[in-house]
Amino acid sequence: MKQLVLALLLGFSLSACAQSNGGATAAAAKPDADVPSADLGKIADGSPEARAREAVQSLGEGVRIESIGPAPLPGFRQVVAGGTVLYVSDDGKYLFQGGLVDVAKRQDMSEAAMAQVRKGILASLPEADRIVFAPKGTPRHTVVVLTDIECGYCRKFHSEIDRYNALGIRVEYLAFPRAGLGSDDYRKMVAVWCAPDRRKALTDAKNDRPVALGACPRTPVDMQYRAGLRMGLEGTPMILALDGRMVGGYLPPERLAQRLDALDAP
C-alpha cells in the first residue's frame, strides 16, 4: 500500500497504458516552484490537519500537498497531493486513497476534490501560454487539452480540430511531453511553444514535419508539464473543462460535444 500511494504521489504512472483509449503515460517530475501550491502555513500544531500533513509527508520526500481540509467521511481529513486524493484519519494513523462515493448523490467525492484543485491550477496558467484553436463567434464550450506531439490519440484529436471548432468547441492546448523533461519529445514541444506561429508549428509537429528551435528566452512547457502531474494526469490527451472537471481522454467531435452538453446541463 505504501509503495502504491508513494508512487502516485511522486507522479509515476503504474501502467503502460493508463487510459482505455490508448493514451500515453506520464513520467515523473520534481515539484514546480513556478506554480504555487496551497498555503498550508496556517495549520495549527497538533490539529487533525497537521497530523494529516505529517502522515502524508512521512511517505517520502518530495510529496507536494495541494490542500488539506475536512473530508466527507467523519473522522478523516481530505488531502490532495501529487495528483491524487487521500483520506487520513484525524489521529494520523490511517490513510486510504481516493474512491470515496456519496451513495445518495451518486457522486465521486474524490473526483470533486480533484476538480477544485485542477480549477485553481488552470487559473494559474496564463492563457497567453496556451495554443488556442477557436471557432468563429462565441464558443459553446471551452476545453483545456493536455497534449503530446507523439501520442496517437493526441494526433487523432488534432487532425479533427476543424470539426471540434465547427461544433463550437474552443480548444486550449497545454504541453505535456509524455517522455518527460529533457527528452527529445520535450525539446520538440519547446520548439513548438517557442515558434512565432505556434498553431502552425503544433500542426507541423503532429504531422512529423520538423519545427526549428529559434531564440526562446522563456518557455512554459516545464510549468505546464508539472501542472499536468499535479492535476492527476495519467495519459494524453487529457481533456478538462475550465472548472477543473475531467471530461476524459480522446472523444470524437460529436461525442465530445454531447459530453460537454451533459456536463453543462442543470
C-alpha positions as CSV (number, residue, x, y, z in Angstrom):
1,M,0.0,0.0,0.0
2,K,2.8,2.4,0.9
3,Q,4.6,1.8,-2.4
4,L,1.3,2.3,-4.3
5,V,0.5,5.6,-2.6
6,L,4.1,6.8,-2.8
7,A,4.3,6.1,-6.5
8,L,1.2,8.1,-7.2
9,L,2.3,11.0,-5.0
10,L,5.6,11.2,-6.8
11,G,3.9,11.4,-10.2
12,F,4.6,7.9,-11.6
13,S,2.0,6.1,-13.8
14,L,1.6,2.5,-12.7
15,S,0.6,1.0,-16.0
16,A,1.8,1.1,-19.6
17,C,-1.5,2.4,-20.8
18,A,-3.3,4.5,-18.3
19,Q,-6.4,5.2,-20.4
20,S,-8.7,2.8,-22.2
21,N,-8.3,5.0,-25.3
22,G,-4.6,4.2,-25.6
23,G,-3.3,7.4,-24.1
24,A,0.4,7.7,-23.2
25,T,1.6,7.5,-19.6
26,A,3.2,10.3,-17.6
27,A,6.8,10.4,-16.4
28,A,7.9,11.7,-13.0
29,A,8.9,15.3,-12.4
30,K,10.1,17.4,-9.5
31,P,7.8,19.9,-7.9
32,D,7.5,23.1,-9.9
33,A,8.2,26.3,-8.0
34,D,6.6,28.3,-10.8
35,V,3.1,27.1,-9.9
36,P,2.2,27.9,-6.3
37,S,0.6,25.2,-4.1
38,A,-2.0,25.8,-1.4
39,D,-0.9,28.0,1.6
40,L,-0.7,25.4,4.4
41,G,1.4,27.6,6.7
42,K,-1.6,28.5,8.9
43,I,-2.3,24.9,10.1
44,A,-2.2,24.8,13.8
45,D,0.3,22.4,15.5
46,G,-1.5,19.3,16.9
47,S,-4.6,19.8,14.8
48,P,-6.1,17.0,12.6
49,E,-4.8,18.9,9.6
50,A,-1.3,18.9,11.0
51,R,-1.4,15.2,11.7
52,A,-2.7,14.6,8.2
53,R,0.1,16.6,6.7
54,E,2.7,14.7,8.8
55,A,1.2,11.4,7.7
56,V,1.4,12.2,4.0
57,Q,4.8,13.7,4.2
58,S,6.1,10.6,6.0
59,L,5.5,8.6,2.8
60,G,8.6,10.2,1.3
61,E,10.5,13.3,0.4
62,G,9.2,15.4,-2.5
63,V,5.5,14.9,-1.7
64,R,3.7,18.1,-2.7
65,I,0.4,18.8,-0.8
66,E,-2.1,21.0,-2.6
67,S,-4.8,21.1,0.0
68,I,-5.9,19.7,3.4
69,G,-9.5,20.0,4.7
70,P,-12.4,18.2,6.2
71,A,-13.4,15.0,4.5
72,P,-17.0,14.0,3.7
73,L,-16.1,10.9,5.9
74,P,-16.4,11.7,9.6
75,G,-13.1,11.3,11.5
76,F,-10.9,11.9,8.4
77,R,-9.2,14.8,6.6
78,Q,-9.1,15.1,2.8
79,V,-5.7,15.7,1.3
80,V,-4.9,16.4,-2.3
81,A,-1.3,15.7,-3.1
82,G,0.7,14.7,-6.2
83,G,-2.4,14.5,-8.4
84,T,-4.4,12.1,-6.1
85,V,-6.8,12.3,-3.3
86,L,-6.0,10.8,0.1
87,Y,-8.1,10.4,3.3
88,V,-6.2,10.5,6.5
89,S,-7.7,9.7,9.9
90,D,-7.8,12.6,12.4
91,D,-5.2,10.9,14.6
92,G,-2.9,10.5,11.6
93,K,-2.7,6.7,11.9
94,Y,-4.7,5.5,8.9
95,L,-4.7,6.5,5.3
96,F,-6.5,5.4,2.2
97,Q,-6.5,6.6,-1.4
98,G,-9.5,8.0,-3.3
99,G,-12.6,6.1,-4.3
100,L,-15.0,7.8,-1.9
101,V,-18.5,7.8,-3.3
102,D,-21.6,9.5,-1.9
103,V,-24.2,6.8,-2.5
104,A,-27.2,9.1,-2.1
105,K,-25.9,11.7,-4.5
106,R,-24.2,9.1,-6.7
107,Q,-21.2,11.5,-6.8
108,D,-17.5,10.6,-6.8
109,M,-16.3,12.8,-3.9
110,S,-12.6,12.2,-4.7
111,E,-13.0,13.5,-8.3
112,A,-15.0,16.5,-7.0
113,A,-12.0,17.3,-4.7
114,M,-9.5,16.9,-7.6
115,A,-11.7,19.2,-9.8
116,Q,-11.4,22.0,-7.3
117,V,-7.6,21.6,-7.3
118,R,-7.4,21.5,-11.1
119,K,-9.5,24.6,-11.4
120,G,-7.0,26.5,-9.2
121,I,-4.0,25.2,-11.2
122,L,-5.6,26.0,-14.5
123,A,-6.3,29.6,-13.3
124,S,-2.6,30.0,-12.5
125,L,-1.5,29.0,-16.1
126,P,-1.6,32.1,-18.4
127,E,-3.9,31.9,-21.4
128,A,-1.2,33.6,-23.4
129,D,0.9,30.4,-22.9
130,R,-1.7,28.2,-24.4
131,I,-2.1,27.3,-28.1
132,V,-5.7,28.1,-28.9
133,F,-7.9,26.9,-31.7
134,A,-11.2,28.8,-31.5
135,P,-14.4,28.6,-33.5
136,K,-15.9,31.7,-35.2
137,G,-18.1,33.7,-33.0
138,T,-18.9,32.8,-29.3
139,P,-17.9,29.3,-28.4
140,R,-20.5,26.9,-27.0
141,H,-17.8,25.2,-24.9
142,T,-14.2,25.6,-24.0
143,V,-11.9,22.7,-23.1
144,V,-8.3,22.6,-22.0
145,V,-6.4,19.7,-23.6
146,L,-3.0,18.5,-22.2
147,T,-1.4,17.2,-25.4
148,D,1.8,15.5,-26.6
149,I,3.0,15.7,-30.2
150,E,3.9,12.0,-30.4
151,C,0.9,10.1,-29.0
152,G,-1.5,8.6,-31.5
153,Y,-4.7,9.8,-29.9
154,C,-3.3,13.3,-29.5
155,R,-2.6,13.4,-33.2
156,K,-6.1,12.0,-34.0
157,F,-7.7,14.7,-31.9
158,H,-5.7,17.4,-33.6
159,S,-6.5,16.0,-37.1
160,E,-10.2,16.7,-36.3
161,I,-9.6,20.2,-34.8
162,D,-11.6,21.9,-37.5
163,R,-14.6,19.7,-36.7
164,Y,-14.4,20.4,-33.0
165,N,-14.3,24.1,-33.8
166,A,-17.2,23.8,-36.2
167,L,-19.2,22.3,-33.3
168,G,-18.5,25.4,-31.3
169,I,-15.7,23.9,-29.1
170,R,-12.8,26.2,-28.2
171,V,-9.6,24.1,-27.6
172,E,-6.8,25.5,-25.4
173,Y,-3.7,23.2,-25.6
174,L,-1.2,22.8,-22.8
175,A,2.1,21.0,-23.3
176,F,2.7,17.6,-21.8
177,P,5.7,15.8,-23.3
178,R,5.0,12.3,-22.2
179,A,8.7,11.2,-22.3
180,G,9.5,13.7,-19.6
181,L,11.5,16.9,-19.2
182,G,14.8,16.9,-21.2
183,S,13.6,14.2,-23.6
184,D,13.6,14.5,-27.4
185,D,9.9,14.8,-27.2
186,Y,10.2,17.7,-24.8
187,R,12.7,19.5,-27.0
188,K,10.3,19.3,-29.9
189,M,7.5,20.7,-27.8
190,V,9.7,23.5,-26.6
191,A,10.3,24.3,-30.3
192,V,6.6,24.4,-30.9
193,W,5.8,26.7,-28.0
194,C,8.7,29.0,-29.0
195,A,7.7,29.2,-32.6
196,P,6.4,32.6,-33.9
197,D,3.3,30.8,-35.2
198,R,2.5,28.2,-32.5
199,R,-0.7,26.9,-34.2
200,K,1.2,26.1,-37.4
201,A,4.2,24.7,-35.5
202,L,1.9,22.4,-33.4
203,T,0.2,21.1,-36.6
204,D,3.5,20.6,-38.3
205,A,4.9,18.7,-35.3
206,K,1.9,16.4,-35.1
207,N,2.4,15.5,-38.8
208,D,6.1,14.7,-38.4
209,R,7.2,17.9,-40.1
210,P,10.3,19.5,-38.4
211,V,10.0,22.6,-36.3
212,A,13.2,24.6,-35.9
213,L,14.1,25.9,-32.4
214,G,14.7,29.6,-32.6
215,A,15.6,32.2,-30.0
216,C,13.5,31.4,-26.9
217,P,14.3,33.2,-23.7
218,R,11.2,31.6,-21.9
219,T,9.1,28.5,-22.4
220,P,6.1,27.5,-20.5
221,V,6.5,23.8,-21.3
222,D,8.1,22.8,-18.0
223,M,5.4,24.6,-15.9
224,Q,2.6,23.1,-18.0
225,Y,4.1,19.6,-17.7
226,R,4.4,19.8,-14.0
227,A,0.9,21.2,-13.7
228,G,-0.3,18.2,-15.6
229,L,1.2,15.9,-13.0
230,R,-0.3,17.9,-10.2
231,M,-3.7,17.7,-11.8
232,G,-3.6,13.9,-11.8
233,L,-2.8,13.3,-15.5
234,E,-2.3,9.6,-16.2
235,G,-2.4,9.7,-20.0
236,T,-2.6,12.0,-23.0
237,P,-4.7,13.6,-24.3
238,M,-6.3,14.8,-21.0
239,I,-9.4,16.9,-21.6
240,L,-10.6,19.2,-18.9
241,A,-13.4,21.7,-18.5
242,L,-12.4,25.2,-17.3
243,D,-13.8,24.5,-13.9
244,G,-11.4,21.5,-13.5
245,R,-13.9,18.7,-14.2
246,M,-12.4,15.7,-16.0
247,V,-14.1,15.3,-19.5
248,G,-12.0,12.3,-20.5
249,G,-9.4,11.2,-22.9
250,Y,-9.9,11.3,-26.7
251,L,-13.5,11.6,-27.8
252,P,-14.7,12.1,-31.4
253,P,-16.1,15.6,-32.1
254,E,-19.8,14.8,-31.9
255,R,-19.3,12.7,-28.7
256,L,-17.2,15.4,-27.1
257,A,-19.9,18.0,-27.8
258,Q,-22.5,15.7,-26.3
259,R,-20.4,15.1,-23.3
260,L,-19.9,18.8,-22.7
261,D,-23.6,19.5,-23.2
262,A,-24.3,16.9,-20.5
263,L,-21.8,18.5,-18.1
264,D,-23.4,21.9,-18.5
265,A,-27.0,20.5,-18.1
266,P,-28.7,21.7,-14.8
